[in-house]
Structure formats: C-alpha cells, structure tokens
Amino acid sequence: MADCDDVDVGRECIIKGVCIYMGENPENLVHEYASMDGDAFNAAIENTTVGIYVLKEHEASEESEDIGVVLEGIRVLRDLDNIALAVAMLFGLMYALNISYPADLQYTFVV
C-alpha cells in the first residue's frame, strides 16, 4: 500500500493536476495497463505516439510492475521508479531529440 506522505505520489498528483488545469486529459500522458498479456500490451504500446506507461499485474493493485517511456510506439525507457521520474525523462528526451509536443498535451509540456 502506498504511503500517503510519499513525495512521489504528490509529484504524480501535481503533474496530473497541471494537465487538468491546462484543459488536457492526464490519461493522454500516463497510460495505465492492467491484467494484460504481453501481446495485448505490445499492441497497445504500438498505438502510443508519446507517453508514459504504467503496467500493473492487477487492476486493483497499487504497485506497478513496470513504468516506462514510449516514443513513436517504442518503449525507449523501462523499469523507472515512479511516474514523476518518467515524465522528467520524457521531457528530456523530447527536448534532446527535438520532438514536437503532441497536440493533445501541448499546453502541459509548455508549462
């Protein structure tokens, strides 16, 4: 069970709150997948242009099996510790690779 005082949970809430404040859906940034086999998960990832994935063993589970970054349908980073770190890594990759912000998250990334 996640600790209520966990700083990473607070950071995740702030990141998702920024999305909401900017009028964008945080589910466009953080995609959660639960109880999926490998083929279904890979197919879902291939349809993702830019984002963070959170793979959970069970839908009700609070613990993540894997957190990573997706660019152009490819998992470029895996086994990250938390969503806040994954967002920071995604932002750094987009800056370093000079990738345009996705239209459905452009205001969130500008902030």
Phi and psi in degrees as a GROMACS rama.xvg file:
@    title "Ramachandran Plot"
@    xaxis  label "Phi"
@    yaxis  label "Psi"
@TYPE xy
-72.1925  139.262  ALA-2
-76.5415  135.161  ASP-3
-66.6827  -21.5226  CYS-4
-93.9055  7.50161  ASP-5
-66.1236  122.355  ASP-6
-64.9499  -31.5668  VAL-7
-67.3709  -35.7215  ASP-8
-65.7433  -40.8864  VAL-9
-62.7767  -41.63  GLY-10
-63.818  -41.7107  ARG-11
-61.0592  -42.799  GLU-12
-62.9171  -39.7928  CYS-13
-65.9246  -43.2786  ILE-14
-61.2696  -46.171  ILE-15
-67.2872  -34.1281  LYS-16
-64.8334  -37.2813  GLY-17
-62.3569  -42.6588  VAL-18
-57.7916  -48.1187  CYS-19
-64.3491  -44.1854  ILE-20
-60.4152  -35.3582  TYR-21
-83.2893  3.6614  MET-22
80.2136  21.5098  GLY-23
-117.386  156.883  GLU-24
-86.4949  121.314  ASN-25
-63.9143  -18.9072  PRO-26
-70.1455  -15.5767  GLU-27
-75.56  -20.0222  ASN-28
-96.9405  -48.2661  LEU-29
-111.799  112.882  VAL-30
-102.787  121.005  HIS-31
-102.768  131.784  GLU-32
-124.564  130.455  TYR-33
-133.754  145.972  ALA-34
51.8035  46.4761  SER-35
-114.763  144.837  MET-36
-79.1841  170.862  ASP-37
-59.9768  -41.4454  GLY-38
-67.5624  -42.9166  ASP-39
-66.2629  -39.0795  ALA-40
-64.5767  -46.1547  PHE-41
-62.4379  -38.2767  ASN-42
-64.903  -39.6324  ALA-43
-67.0989  -39.9801  ALA-44
-65.2196  -39.096  ILE-45
-60.9734  -25.5441  GLU-46
-88.2492  2.68845  ASN-47
-98.2449  125.618  THR-48
-80.2898  -55.4561  THR-49
-142.436  134.005  VAL-50
167.4  -176.964  GLY-51
-112.241  137.164  ILE-52
-113.472  145.1  TYR-53
-126.234  115.149  VAL-54
-101.896  123.469  LEU-55
-118.557  146.934  LYS-56
-68.5873  -41.9693  GLU-57
-131.606  149.616  HIS-58
-61.683  -36.4838  GLU-59
-80.8613  -9.4326  ALA-60
-71.7382  138.453  SER-61
-89.5836  -21.1888  GLU-62
-83.3292  136.108  GLU-63
-93.3082  136.878  SER-64
-78.1523  -37.2391  GLU-65
-156.261  141.66  ASP-66
-129.269  133.785  ILE-67
-156.33  -179.779  GLY-68
-114.169  137.627  VAL-69
-118.396  131.471  VAL-70
-130.471  125.703  LEU-71
52.5006  40.5878  GLU-72
77.3201  10.2548  GLY-73
-121.084  132.68  ILE-74
-74.2545  107.386  ARG-75
-93.6339  -24.2989  VAL-76
-135.623  141.615  LEU-77
-134.648  167.807  ARG-78
55.3922  39.3396  ASP-79
-79.6664  156.106  LEU-80
-73.0485  -36.1836  ASP-81
-158.319  170.786  ASN-82
-68.8524  -37.5311  ILE-83
-61.6029  -42.6873  ALA-84
-64.1166  -41.2364  LEU-85
-61.9676  -40.3546  ALA-86
-65.8619  -42.1049  VAL-87
-62.0593  -42.3494  ALA-88
-65.7392  -40.3471  MET-89
-61.5226  -46.039  LEU-90
-60.9259  -43.7086  PHE-91
-62.6517  -42.0898  GLY-92
-64.1179  -42.0666  LEU-93
-64.335  -38.5955  MET-94
-68.3626  -48.5956  TYR-95
-65.4873  -36.5852  ALA-96
-91.779  -0.232226  LEU-97
55.9322  48.0808  ASN-98
-92.0271  136.177  ILE-99
-68.7724  146.617  SER-100
-67.6286  141.11  TYR-101
-64.9634  144.128  PRO-102
-58.4611  -35.4892  ALA-103
-80.8265  -0.16978  ASP-104
-135.456  14.7431  LEU-105
-60.7635  -39.341  GLN-106
-71.5482  -36.478  TYR-107
-63.2267  -44.5028  THR-108
-71.7117  -29.9061  PHE-109
-65.467  -38.793  VAL-110
